[in-house]
Amino acid sequence: MELIQLLTESLGVQESQAEGGAGLLFQLAKDKLGDDDFAKVASYVPGIENLLSSAPEAGGMMGALGGLASAMGGEAAGIGSLMSLPGGFSKLGLDSGMIAQFLPIILSFVQNQGGDEIKNLLENVLN
């Protein structure tokens, strides 16, 4: 998969870490975008279902707080999703600083595949 290759070569992470990290970010996008908008993004990311299934469940205190905020719904749900990212990256053996390194690579990949509209959809929910 081209995206995973980009992540492993650019960031020096293992394939499983690249898959899990990308999966976490796409899961966040799926949670925040409506079904129609996420389907648009997904149509330009080959193997996105595999990435989503590679994303670890967020755990620890941040994961618990994220789950609580998500359960509250509304804007708190979005905050909860963001709070769960560091826990998920930690489970992959990556520190939370890697989130900021994954984002531009994923956004660039999506832009190359689907253009500015698709990149902007994703960027609006991940930034």
N, C-alpha and C positions, 0 to 999 in steps of 0.2 A: 504494500500500500504506500503510495507516494507521500502522503502526509506523515505517516509514521517514520518513513525514511528521512524526511526533512527534519523531523524532531530529533531523531537519534543522532544524525550527522551534525546538526547545528548545536545541539545542547549536550552531546556526550552522554545521553541517558540510555538505559537499556530499552529494548523494544517493548517489554511489558510495562515499563514506566511511561513510555510515550503513549502507548495505547490507553492506559489507565488515566493519565493526565488529560489527554484529549477527550476521553470519555466523560470525565468529570465536568469539563467545560461545556461539552455538548449537552450533557444532562441538565446543567444549569440553564442553558439556552432553551432546552425543551420545556423546562419548568416555567420559564418566564415568557416565552413566546406562545402565541396561540397555536393550535394545531395546524392551521393553514400556513402560517409563517414558518413554523418549524419544518413543515413538509417541503417548503421551498428551499430552505437551507439544506435539508437532508438529501434532496435530489442532486446536489452538487458534491456530496461527500460520499464516495464509494465506501461501502463497509461500515457505515455509521452505526448500524445496529450492533455490530461486533464491538465497536468502540464503547457504546453505551453499556454493553454487558461487561466490558473490561473495567469499568469504573468501580472502585471499591466503595463500600458503604462508609460514610464518614462516621468516625467514632470519637470517643473522648469528650471532653468538656465542650469544645467548639461544636462538635457534631450534635451533642445533646441540646445546646443552646440553639443551634440552627434548626433542629427538629422542632423544638418548642415554638420558635418564631414562625416556622413554616405552618405549623398547626393553627396558629392564630389567624392566618390568612392575610389578605390585603397586602399593604406595603411591607408588613412584617415578614410575610412569606418570602419576598425577594431578598430581604436582609438575611433571613434564615438560610437561604440557598447560598448566599455569598459566604456566610460564616462557616458553612460546612466544607468549603473548598480546602482550607488549610488542613483539616483533619483527614480528608481524602488523600491529599498529596503526601501527608505524613505517612499514611499507610503504605504508600508506594515507595517510601524511603527517600522522599524528596522534601526539601524545606519549602515553606510557603513563598519564599522569594522566587521559586521556579514558576509560579503562576504567571508572573509578569513576563517571564521569558517565553512561556508557551503561547501567550496571547498573540503577539505580533506574527508569529509563524503561522498560527491557525488562521488568523484574519487574512494574511497575505495569500495563503493557500485557497481559502474560500473566494477571495476576490479574483484570483486567477481562474478559478473554475466557473464562477457564476456572475462575476462582475460586481460593480459598486453597490447595486441594490441589495444583493445577497450579503455582501460584506457589511453594509450598514445595518441590516437587520440584526446580524450577529453582534456587531460592535456595540449597538445600543443597549443590549442586554448584558454584555460581559464587562463593560467599562463602568 
